[in-house]
Amino acid sequence: MKLLNEITERTLGLGEAEQLGVKYTLRKSARAILLNEIGDMATQYLANYTYHKLPGGGVNSGETIEAALKREVMEEVGCVCEIIAPVGMVIEYRNQYNMLHISYAFVAKVSGEVGVPTLEASELEEGQATVWLPPAVVLEKMKTDKPGKFEGHFILAREISFLEEYLTGRS
């Protein structure tokens, strides 16, 4: 899968670059550019932190990236999805948490009806809700979002990388 971006606290203007010789905890996640039948995409808006992100989440031990993506879409959006194509991957070095986060993004489409999401307590606390918009509109919103928490800066940089790659590949 194509590497689209490496994000550090330095590239975001929040601190230093990755720290050589420091042990990072690895986290993998799967993200979806999830399209419905009219071409709008699902974005998760975090009302309490004022930014948008793609549906997706962590890969559990023993789980494939694709299985994690399908599980997360069902949980966060409330639907089954069909994976269409890979978009790319992004590596994040979050020094504040000694975390190396690798995210894999895919284009997917809704399969069947969209039901009710089953959000985790932390997602409810963030005010997370699914909003369907054209991909270019989501990208513009992300570029002007002002995240109200540290992680949001990483999330936005990552998601913007995925959406720009997707939109470039479509033209």
C-alpha positions as CSV (number, residue, x, y, z in Angstrom):
1,M,0.0,0.0,0.0
2,K,1.3,3.5,-0.9
3,L,2.7,5.6,1.9
4,L,0.9,9.0,1.7
5,N,2.3,10.9,4.7
6,E,4.4,10.7,7.9
7,I,3.1,13.0,10.6
8,T,5.0,14.1,13.6
9,E,4.3,16.6,16.3
10,R,7.0,18.8,14.5
11,T,5.1,18.7,11.2
12,L,2.0,19.8,13.0
13,G,3.8,22.6,14.9
14,L,3.0,20.9,18.2
15,G,6.4,19.6,19.3
16,E,9.4,17.6,18.1
17,A,9.9,15.0,15.4
18,E,9.9,11.3,16.1
19,Q,12.4,10.3,18.7
20,L,15.0,7.8,17.7
21,G,15.8,5.2,20.3
22,V,12.5,5.7,22.1
23,K,10.2,2.7,22.2
24,Y,6.8,3.4,20.6
25,T,3.7,1.4,21.1
26,L,2.3,0.3,17.7
27,R,-1.4,0.9,16.9
28,K,-2.9,0.0,13.6
29,S,-6.2,1.3,12.3
30,A,-8.4,1.1,9.2
31,R,-10.3,4.1,7.7
32,A,-13.0,4.2,5.1
33,I,-13.9,6.7,2.4
34,L,-17.4,5.2,2.6
35,L,-19.7,6.2,-0.3
36,N,-23.5,5.8,-0.6
37,E,-25.5,5.3,-3.8
38,I,-25.4,9.0,-4.7
39,G,-21.7,9.5,-4.2
40,D,-21.8,11.2,-0.8
41,M,-19.4,10.0,1.8
42,A,-19.8,9.3,5.5
43,T,-17.9,11.6,7.8
44,Q,-17.9,11.4,11.6
45,Y,-18.4,14.9,13.1
46,L,-17.2,15.3,16.6
47,A,-19.4,18.1,17.8
48,N,-17.7,18.5,21.2
49,Y,-14.2,18.9,19.6
50,T,-15.3,20.6,16.3
51,Y,-13.7,18.4,13.7
52,H,-14.5,15.7,11.1
53,K,-12.9,12.3,10.6
54,L,-13.4,9.2,8.5
55,P,-15.2,6.2,9.9
56,G,-12.9,3.6,11.2
57,G,-10.8,2.5,14.1
58,G,-8.3,0.2,15.7
59,V,-7.4,-3.2,14.4
60,N,-7.8,-5.9,17.1
61,S,-5.2,-8.6,17.7
62,G,-5.6,-11.3,15.2
63,E,-8.0,-9.3,13.0
64,T,-7.2,-8.4,9.4
65,I,-7.3,-4.7,8.4
66,E,-10.2,-5.4,6.1
67,A,-12.2,-7.1,8.8
68,A,-11.5,-4.2,11.2
69,L,-12.7,-1.8,8.6
70,K,-16.0,-3.6,8.1
71,R,-16.5,-4.0,11.9
72,E,-15.8,-0.3,12.5
73,V,-18.1,0.9,9.7
74,M,-20.9,-1.3,11.1
75,E,-20.3,0.1,14.6
76,E,-19.9,3.8,13.7
77,V,-22.2,4.2,10.6
78,G,-24.6,1.3,11.1
79,C,-24.1,-0.5,7.8
80,V,-22.4,-3.2,5.9
81,C,-19.7,-2.1,3.4
82,E,-18.0,-3.5,0.4
83,I,-14.3,-2.6,0.1
84,I,-13.6,-1.3,-3.4
85,A,-9.9,-0.3,-3.4
86,P,-7.0,0.8,-1.2
87,V,-6.2,4.5,-0.9
88,G,-3.0,4.4,1.0
89,M,-1.4,4.5,4.4
90,V,-0.3,7.2,6.9
91,I,2.3,6.9,9.7
92,E,1.9,9.0,12.8
93,Y,4.5,9.5,15.5
94,R,2.7,10.7,18.6
95,N,5.5,11.5,21.1
96,Q,3.1,12.6,23.8
97,Y,1.9,9.0,24.0
98,N,5.0,7.2,22.7
99,M,2.7,5.8,19.9
100,L,3.5,4.8,16.4
101,H,0.1,4.8,14.6
102,I,-0.3,3.3,11.1
103,S,-3.6,3.9,9.4
104,Y,-4.7,2.1,6.2
105,A,-7.5,3.7,4.1
106,F,-9.8,2.1,1.6
107,V,-12.6,3.3,-0.6
108,A,-15.8,1.4,0.3
109,K,-19.4,1.5,-0.6
110,V,-22.5,1.0,1.4
111,S,-24.1,-2.4,0.9
112,G,-27.8,-2.5,1.9
113,E,-29.5,-0.1,4.3
114,V,-27.9,2.2,6.7
115,G,-29.1,1.4,10.2
116,V,-28.3,2.7,13.7
117,P,-24.7,3.0,14.8
118,T,-23.5,1.4,18.1
119,L,-21.1,4.0,19.4
120,E,-18.8,3.5,22.3
121,A,-19.0,5.7,25.4
122,S,-16.0,7.7,24.4
123,E,-17.5,8.4,20.9
124,L,-20.8,9.5,22.5
125,E,-18.8,11.8,24.8
126,E,-17.2,13.4,21.7
127,G,-20.6,14.1,20.3
128,Q,-19.8,11.8,17.3
129,A,-22.5,11.7,14.6
130,T,-22.4,10.6,10.9
131,V,-22.9,13.3,8.3
132,W,-23.2,12.4,4.5
133,L,-21.6,15.0,2.2
134,P,-19.8,15.1,-1.1
135,P,-16.1,14.1,-0.7
136,A,-14.8,17.5,-1.8
137,V,-17.0,19.3,0.7
138,V,-15.7,17.0,3.5
139,L,-12.1,17.9,2.5
140,E,-12.9,21.6,2.6
141,K,-14.5,21.2,6.1
142,M,-11.5,19.3,7.4
143,K,-9.1,22.0,6.1
144,T,-10.9,24.6,8.2
145,D,-11.7,22.5,11.3
146,K,-10.1,23.6,14.5
147,P,-9.8,20.5,16.7
148,G,-10.5,20.9,20.4
149,K,-8.1,18.2,21.4
150,F,-4.5,17.1,20.8
151,E,-5.3,14.0,18.8
152,G,-7.5,15.9,16.5
153,H,-4.5,17.6,14.8
154,F,-3.1,14.2,13.9
155,I,-6.5,12.8,12.8
156,L,-7.2,15.8,10.5
157,A,-3.7,15.7,8.9
158,R,-4.2,11.9,8.3
159,E,-7.7,12.2,6.9
160,I,-6.8,15.1,4.6
161,S,-4.0,13.0,3.2
162,F,-6.4,10.2,2.5
163,L,-9.1,12.4,0.9
164,E,-6.6,14.3,-1.2
165,E,-5.2,11.1,-2.6
166,Y,-8.7,9.7,-3.3
167,L,-9.9,12.9,-5.0
168,T,-6.7,13.1,-7.1
169,G,-7.1,9.5,-8.2
170,R,-10.7,10.2,-9.4
171,S,-9.7,13.1,-11.7
